[in-house]
Amino acid sequence: MLEIPASGPYHLTNVRLHASLTPGLAAAFDADGFALADIAVADGKISSIVAHRQSNSPAAAADLGGRVVMPCFVDCHTHIDKGHIWPRKPNPNGTFMGALNATGADRAARWSADDVARRMDFSLRSAYAHGTRAMRTHLDSVAPQEEISWPVFETIRETWRGRIELQAACLLGIEGVRDRKWFERLAKRVAAANGVLGVVTYMLPDLEELLDQVFAQAIKHGLDLDFHADETDDISAISLKKIAEAALWNGFEGNILVGHCCSLARQPDLDVLDALDKVAKARLAVVSLPMCNLYLQDRRGDKTTPRWRGVTLLHEMKARGIPVAVASDNTRDPFYAYGDLDMLEVYRMATRILHFDHPVGDWPQAVTSTPAQVMRLDGFGTLAAGGAADFVVFKGRSWTELLSRPESDRIVVRDGRAIERQLPDYAELDDLMVG
Ligand SMILES: [Zn+2]
């Protein structure tokens, strides 16, 4: 059995690394983007990464036998304030409206600070065990929930610092922006917590004015932006394009991440091209949530079979230089009955749903360095000499081995040491699920 040394400097030899995740490695990469390498670790950092040479390996080195090693994951779109409420508040029919109504009722009735904190901590422990190093969560911020959830987030962010770098974006329907005084207060609260300003856009008659309000507050308080947009099969939903236009005419210079954009995949080609031109010009980044989209989209009612996958046009976006990511989204709540914040599962599902293969190219960046850049996390999501020794050692030695099994026995190394990978027991939350 492979053991990562528990103390002192060490070498890992015969490690399989991907070209897209190891920018400094000069090696002969194969058609799948892999090369064998040797990694030296000291004082919690990677001291060197070089192309593998049998003759150069020190006697004490651990031979990984060609196992894939990836940097720890960055999950840029989650909802850990909603996570794990499914047992007490299931989605009655699996639809988006069913999710919205069930979650709203549960929030109003049950989301005390203690309830939110315990479910968030449970989620973070799962993500950490699976190898995630940074996460952005949305926080439902409809009054009075913002006064409960933001202080909880600030406390938990401190508790988790050094294990998971946690960010938060506020979440409310953009109609909430019409109450200008309240929205300004919310923007100030978000800024005080070093958060991100987020809203859900809908095709409202005054969408453009509301977007201007959102951009004005972001500029005033120096905030990055994070939108939920067009999470629907309705082809008249074009808020992605509206966000890009608003970014351009407001001269916005911060980072903008837009999630979902499902309806884009249903629109006529010329409309798609026009929208993507604007998205690229406005320097928007897009995150697709493949598991949640597969679950909620194209659910038409009883005894029908879904006929599309729900995801947006990531290949077309990437071809235009638009930064694209995939992320977990919801876990065990009315928006998605499953999930455990395992970014390998997300990447495996994305490979199948979105065709991140043949060739794999630089798609591994969609769960690592690209979301890290969107979240302004320097050094996250790549493996490089001088960087943190934060990586995941898998059993798989190729893409087909890596993505065919759950890799439940992966080794997660943080600051150079293998962590305890204990997943929290669901029974811990049982007392929150009664009544
Ligand atoms: Zn979401």
Boltz pocket constraint, residues with backbone or C-beta under 6 A from the ligand:
constraints:
  - pocket:
      binder: B
      contacts: [[A, 77], [A, 78], [A, 79], [A, 138], [A, 228], [A, 259], [A, 329], [A, 330]]
      max_distance: 6.0
